[in-house]
Amino acid sequence: MENHNPVHVFATWKVKEGQLKNVLALLKTVHDQSIQEDGNLFYKIHQSKSDPDTLVLFEGYSSEAAVAEHRNSSHFQELVLGQIVPLLETREIVLTNPINL
């Protein structure tokens, strides 16, 4: 049986020097299209206070299937993988399940 627990994604991106404006412009489109996905719960973008070239994306999806749908979307494939990733020094992705205590 498929896991229907919510999945939260934390993505930490270190943007190459001089590319922040370009990444943010592309990320605006990714955000706007991602929040329209059926399984998307939220898509929040944060900037490090100590290093403006470090972005942390905090995304919520209704299930693992919704994460897969997001990763297979044309905007993820074309914009994130095709255009944004080449502008990054590093990219770390952590998938989590929220714990309710």
Disulfide bonds with the S-S distance in Angstrom:
none
